[in-house]
Amino acid sequence: MKKVIYALMLPLVVVSGIVFANREIKNENTKKPSPKPLSVAERKAERKKWEATPDGIKYKKWEASPEGKKVLIGSAKIRKHITAFTNMEAVVTSLSLPPGSRLGFGVMARINGDDYIVIFEPEKSQLEQLHSLKVNDKIIIRSHTVSHAPKYSYPIVSCEYVERDSKVIFKRVPRKGGC
């Protein structure tokens, strides 16, 4: 009887030892320190490396071109409003985005005499109000982000708030679960 009990206990001890050892190995992997943010010098070095790649060279050429300069100047014109998250008056100039764009739902608008792509991330319930926009509608927008890409001839404003005739027609809903 003792031999049977020992014969049953031995595999149990061996298996539990393997499981416990495997758990410790997994815990060691998860305790790796998260990568530290790069210092300014490291960021500059990484940027120099990227600028030497074909994509970096293409971007630098675009940046120096008249079209690229126009887009960067347009971004700089509204930077003060973007950082302060203040109202910007805009006039809708087109209800469609440039051909071939993959930015989602948006419109073209003129802000301070320059054209911009204004994009939205609407919920289904907000689409009807945004579809009610017409060309030459005057709207008030707010945004935290203006970006640019060589593919587009206009700065891209990610809109977070739109008001028309003193009525809010769009307010970005924060994503659930963090960022």
C-alpha positions in Angstrom: 0.0 0.0 0.0 2.8 2.4 0.9 4.5 1.7 -2.5 1.2 2.6 -4.3 0.9 5.9 -2.4 4.6 6.8 -3.1 4.1 5.9 -6.7 1.1 8.2 -7.0 2.8 11.0 -5.0 6.0 11.0 -7.0 4.4 12.1 -10.3 2.3 14.7 -8.4 5.4 16.2 -6.9 7.3 16.2 -10.2 4.4 17.8 -12.1 3.8 20.5 -9.4 7.6 21.3 -9.4 7.5 21.8 -13.2 4.4 24.0 -13.1 5.9 26.1 -10.2 9.2 26.5 -12.0 7.5 27.5 -15.2 5.4 30.1 -13.4 8.6 31.7 -12.0 10.1 31.9 -15.4 7.0 33.7 -16.7 7.0 36.2 -13.8 10.7 37.0 -14.5 9.8 38.0 -18.1 6.9 40.3 -17.0 9.1 42.1 -14.5 11.3 43.6 -17.3 11.5 47.3 -16.8 9.5 49.3 -19.3 11.6 51.2 -21.8 12.6 54.5 -20.6 11.7 57.6 -22.7 14.5 58.6 -25.0 16.6 61.6 -24.0 16.7 64.6 -26.3 20.1 63.5 -27.8 18.8 60.0 -28.4 15.7 61.3 -30.1 17.8 63.5 -32.3 20.0 60.5 -33.2 17.0 58.4 -34.0 15.5 61.2 -36.2 18.8 61.5 -38.1 18.7 57.8 -38.7 15.1 58.0 -40.0 15.9 61.0 -42.2 18.6 58.8 -44.0 15.9 56.2 -44.9 14.0 56.5 -48.2 10.9 57.6 -46.4 12.8 60.3 -44.5 14.4 61.6 -47.7 11.0 61.7 -49.4 9.5 63.6 -46.4 12.4 66.1 -46.3 12.0 66.8 -50.1 8.2 67.3 -49.5 8.9 69.6 -46.6 11.2 71.8 -48.7 8.8 71.9 -51.7 6.3 74.9 -52.1 3.4 72.6 -51.4 5.0 71.3 -48.1 5.9 74.8 -47.0 2.3 75.9 -47.6 1.0 73.1 -45.5 3.5 73.8 -42.7 2.6 77.5 -42.7 -1.1 76.7 -42.5 -0.4 74.4 -39.5 1.6 77.2 -37.8 -1.2 79.7 -38.4 -3.6 77.9 -36.1 -1.1 76.4 -33.6 -2.0 79.0 -31.0 -5.7 78.0 -31.1 -4.8 74.3 -31.1 -2.6 74.5 -28.0 -5.1 76.7 -26.1 -8.1 74.7 -27.3 -9.9 77.9 -28.3 -12.7 78.5 -30.8 -11.8 78.9 -34.5 -14.3 80.2 -37.0 -14.5 78.1 -40.1 -16.5 78.1 -43.3 -17.3 74.7 -44.9 -15.9 74.8 -48.5 -16.6 71.2 -49.5 -18.5 68.2 -48.1 -16.0 65.7 -49.5 -12.3 65.1 -48.8 -9.6 65.1 -51.5 -9.7 62.1 -53.9 -8.0 59.0 -52.5 -8.0 60.2 -48.9 -8.3 57.6 -46.2 -9.0 59.9 -43.2 -12.6 58.7 -42.5 -15.5 61.2 -42.3 -14.6 64.8 -42.8 -15.1 68.1 -44.7 -12.9 70.8 -46.2 -13.1 74.1 -44.4 -11.5 77.6 -44.6 -10.0 78.9 -41.4 -8.3 82.4 -41.4 -8.1 82.4 -45.2 -6.5 78.9 -45.6 -8.1 75.6 -46.5 -7.9 72.7 -44.1 -9.1 69.1 -44.0 -11.3 68.8 -40.9 -11.9 65.2 -39.8 -14.2 63.7 -37.2 -14.5 60.5 -35.3 -18.3 60.5 -34.9 -20.5 58.0 -33.1 -23.5 56.8 -35.2 -25.8 59.1 -33.3 -23.7 62.1 -34.3 -23.6 61.4 -38.0 -27.0 62.8 -38.8 -26.1 66.2 -37.4 -22.7 66.3 -39.2 -24.4 65.3 -42.5 -26.6 68.4 -42.1 -23.6 70.6 -42.8 -23.8 72.5 -46.1 -21.2 74.3 -48.2 -20.7 77.9 -46.9 -22.0 77.0 -43.4 -20.2 79.0 -40.7 -19.1 76.8 -37.9 -17.0 77.1 -34.7 -14.5 74.3 -34.2 -12.1 73.3 -31.4 -9.2 70.9 -31.7 -6.2 69.6 -29.9 -4.5 68.3 -33.0 -3.3 69.6 -36.3 -1.2 67.3 -38.5 0.2 67.0 -42.0 1.2 64.3 -44.4 3.0 64.5 -47.8 0.0 62.7 -49.4 -2.3 65.7 -48.7 -2.0 69.3 -49.8 -3.8 70.6 -46.7 -3.2 70.5 -43.0 -5.4 68.0 -41.2 -7.4 69.2 -38.2 -8.8 66.4 -35.9 -12.0 68.1 -34.7 -13.3 67.6 -31.2 -16.1 70.1 -31.0 -18.3 71.8 -33.7 -20.9 74.4 -33.1 -23.3 75.9 -35.7 -25.7 78.7 -35.0 -24.8 78.5 -31.3 -25.8 74.8 -31.2 -23.4 72.0 -30.6 -23.6 69.6 -33.5 -20.5 67.5 -32.6 -18.5 66.7 -29.5 -16.0 63.9 -29.6 -16.8 61.1 -27.2 -13.7 59.9 -25.4 -12.7 56.3 -26.1 -13.5 53.8 -23.4 -10.7 52.0 -21.7 -8.0 54.7 -21.7 -6.3 56.2 -24.6 
